[in-house]
Each structure stands twice: as C-alpha cells, then as structure tokens.
C-alpha cells in the first residue's frame, strides 16, 4: 500500500500571512493546506489499453504512436530514428504494419515511431486538407525536415512511408536526412502469401540495416525537454517564476503517456478503469502540475496516465484547438464529450459563462448543439458503462473544486505558486492576492494527492464501493472560515470555509452578535465550502463575528469589522479569518485604493508600512531558507 505524507503549509504563504497579520490585515491563525487523504489502495485497479494490439493485432511491438507535436520534435533531435507514416485509415499501413513489426523485432529495434497524418483518424488529413490552419503543418514537415534529402525526399509522387531518418546525414555534402526508405505501393492482400511476406520483410530489414544503430527517445525525454524549454522561453528564467527545470531525473519513472485523438476515442470505447489527463505543454497551468501528476501516479501504482492535448498540433489556438466554438473541428470535442463524458463537471456554465457549440459529426447542414467546456489541466477517472441511479456516469471522479453550491472551480494554478514564488507579484506586489494564490496552489496539489489516493477504489457499476467507516459527528470537526469583500451594509462578500466535516449539508453561515443568516451550504469532499453573500443592509458598523454552525453547534468563526454604509459612490472591503469556533483572530477593515487598511486616521500609514516591513522580512526569511534548501538539493 503506497504511503502518503501530509504536505506542510507553504513557507511563503505562512510568511505572507504572518506579515499581514502583524498589520491587522488577516487573522493571526495560520490556515494549513488541506491534508492529503489517508493512504489508500489507489491505482490497484487502474487499467491500461493497447491501441496497436486492438487495432492491428500487434503484441509487444516496438512500434509506438506519436502525436504531431512529438513527431516534429523527434525529427529535430540528434540521432537515427525509424518512422512509419500512416494509420488504420491507410490501406498500405494496415497491409504492411505486421511485417514491419516482425522485421523490427528481428533486428532488435527498440522503437519505430508511427505518425498518423489523419489527426482525427478519419477526414482530417494534414497531407491533403485545404484548411488554412492545418495545411501548413504538412508543408512545414516537408520543407524543414522530410524534404531535405537527395534520394527520396517527401513532396513527390512516391513519398516514403517507412524510413530511417538522421538529421545530420549527408550525401556528397548535401543534406540527405532520409538514410533509407520504402516508397512502393503495396496492394491489399499482397502479403497474404508467406513467400511474399518474407520477401517484403527482407526489404524492411534492408531499410533498417543495423538495428542497434536505431535510436529511441522516451516520452520522459520528450516531456522533460519540451516542458522545460517552453517554461524557460515564456518566463526567461526569472527567479520569481519558479525553477527553470520542471521535469528532472527524479521523474525518470514517467507514467504520463501522450496519445492521439484516435487513441483517445479507442480508450473511451474500451472497457476498464482509466486515468486521463487533458492539457498541453503549451499551457502554463498544465506545466504547473505535470510533475505532481506523475509523482502521484507513481506513488499510487497507476501504470499509465493517458495525456491528451485538445490542440491537435500541440500548439495552435486556431482551428486545431477543437475545444473552441470557432473551430471548424469543434465537433471532435463536442461529439466526444457528449458521447463519452455526459456527467462531466466544469467551471463553465453553458449559456452563462461558456460552452462549445458544434455541429454533430461536422455536418455543415446540422443544427448547432452545445457541449460542456472543460478547462485544462483536467484529470479524471473513467469507466465506460458505469451508471449511477440509472444514468450514465462514466466519469468516476474529477480533480476539481466543488464549491458546495452547485458550481465548480477548476484547478488552474501556476508553477511559481506551486514552488512558493511570487510570479507577477514580484513586480506588482499584492500580499493579500499572493497569499490567496499560494493557498490555492496548495489546495490544488493536496486535492491532486487526494484524487490519486482514491482512483481504482470503486466497483465501476455505480453501486456501493468499499464500506465507509462510521460517519463522523460533524459538530466535532472544527474548521476555519475566511471572509473577503465589501464589509459594509449591502456589500458583497465571499465566505470560504475549510477543515470541516466532509461531504456534509446543512451548515448555516450567520453574522453575529444579532444573528442574521448569510446562507446555508454543504461541504465538498475536502471539507470546504464557498459562499457568496450580502451583508444585511441593517447591520450596524462595528465589530461582528461570522459564525458557521451545524446542528446548532459553532464549528468555525471569524471576527469582522463592518464599516459604515458607503456614501458618495465609495466602497468598503476587507477580509476576516478565524478558527474552529473559538472566536480568535483579527480582521482587515475597509480598504482604500492602495489596498491598505483605511480607518480614517493617520494610523493607516503606520499599519500599512508595518505590513510591508513584516512582509519583506517574512519573504526574506523564506528566500534564505529556500536557497539553503536549493544548495542542499532538497527542492523538489
């Protein structure tokens, strides 16, 4: 059984909290990140799927599919590689792939990389499309890589389909990147005769040559190079944006496997229990958590996390981004979500905050329909055929925040916040917002831990899973509550609770001392809730307390100071934080345009500069400690 350690509160978040507390801006109580779930047999029942075995009947094959992004990356790497161009939609591929597999095995080739130019496995063929966003992909491959050859360049009437490629290879001083190749057509059924098949395998063997000279680069090598390079290029190595190396040798046990669109559809059509990860190397939010996704897969015995990029070339925000209403290929996303992920939970609300509109099947004559729009990064567990209460529910669980009010928030954080760095706040300081971002990053990673600890623990039918322990009395679980927003009569505030009894409804959020209910909420699986509320217009200015109760028992509270009702168009704002029902803590009063406490007296200057001084001291202490840990090789 894998062991899970509790994550300690982020040092930077603690430093900022202490500094703010010294100036009376937030509670002196430090709110730790949610603890990781207890160790469980996560991953024990998680399956893998073999696309090439199911599609072509190949077992233990050296052939490996590659996405467009990885194919182009391989073409630009030093070394000698074997490539197969084609997929199930190409008759020549289906006729020859078994013989290529046999010849590669006989030669001891570790990898033959197969690129399917039909990005959707069907009509979206980069070789023949006239779409102005897609056609340049094939042109680029030919002009920059595949056409730089003396004997068998691409772009002619007989392009190679199986070839050995070396970007450094020359012939008489001219670039000759395709070292050897097969170009001749092979008719259906031509290799049915054993003698014909043997002769063809001899041709393949001649192209391969010395199998030990054929190189292989793993998915770990691809991710390590591309993820780190894109982070460095985007943020130019700034210290505030986190370590330049995201994926390192500590991640060599790499479980994340990128897959093509046809492979994704095949997986979703397969029986089993799978973990999927939607995102992209182009996405800074994905880069923020990819290391932790892999870490948790390893810790919980998940052999494969299937990674799919909704940008089919791994980069472009044009028609190739299928999760976009404006894409010509939006149906590839819409049909997939509607067919396979009907119980998907997303932050976006169709008709309110966003959706993907598409024409089913890509039929231009069909009417527009709507699919839920998910954000990336997005991690979920999937079981085809699973039902709950008679309804299709193939999405078993998702890595997403349940706000407790029917809405959700997807975990889009940043690499720098995960690593306690300031990011954009280094040049535009905002201690309160920085502390919020650091806390959200902690929550995201903690909930990722909890997600992986639970995968594979259900029975996949929608019926009861493992027997739960006796329910905890929610009145005995003391948590914390924090309040931000306009702390004035009629003002809008956000009330966030954490550390309470998990998955429990019936919490009452009230403003005391004269009790006035702000709302009722339910906690999510981590014991948290979020409530948008309005301060009653009759509330007098002065000291008050926000109280969270369950069954009449106070389980969390925080003092707040309500300012006088706004006049002349001004607004009041502030925060409050506290602990499990003991009323300890302090609050932030109304905020002026500078973001510092506004009391209407000269004391604001003293408090403001005290806050900044304490923050600077706290951050300095944190950075010194971090650098010491860096030198000791302890930063993960």
Secondary structure, DSSP 4 states (H G I P E B T S, - for coil): ----PPPPPPHHHHHHHHHHHHTTSS-SS--PPPPPPPP--TTTT-----HHHHHH---S-SEEEE-HHHHHHHHTSSSEEEEEE--TT-HHHHHHHHHHHHHHHHHT-S-EEEE-SBTTSSS-BTTT---TTTHHHHHHHIIIIIT--SSS-TTSSS--SEEEEETT-EETTEE--EEEEE-S---TTTT-SHHHHHHHHHHHHHHH-SGGG-----HHHHHHHHHHHHHHHHHTT-GGG--S-SS-GGG-S--EEE--HHHHHHHHTSSSEEEEEE--TT-HHHHHHHHHHHHHHHHTT---EEEE-SBTTSS-SSTTBSSSTT-TTHHHHHHHHHHH-TT---SS-TTTT--EEEEGGG-TTSPEEEE----SSEEEEEETT-EETTEE--EEEES-EE-SSS-EE-----HHHHTT--GGGGTS--HHHHHHHHHHHHHHHHHHHHHHHHTT-S-SSSS--SPPPPPP-GGG---EEEEEE--BTT-EEEEEEESS-TT-EEEEEEEETTTEEEEEEE--TTS-EEEEEE--TTPPSEEEEEEEEETTEEEEEEEEEEBPPP-TT----EEEE--SSS----B---B-TTSSB--SSTHHHHHHHHHHHHHHHHHHHHHHHHHHHHHTT---
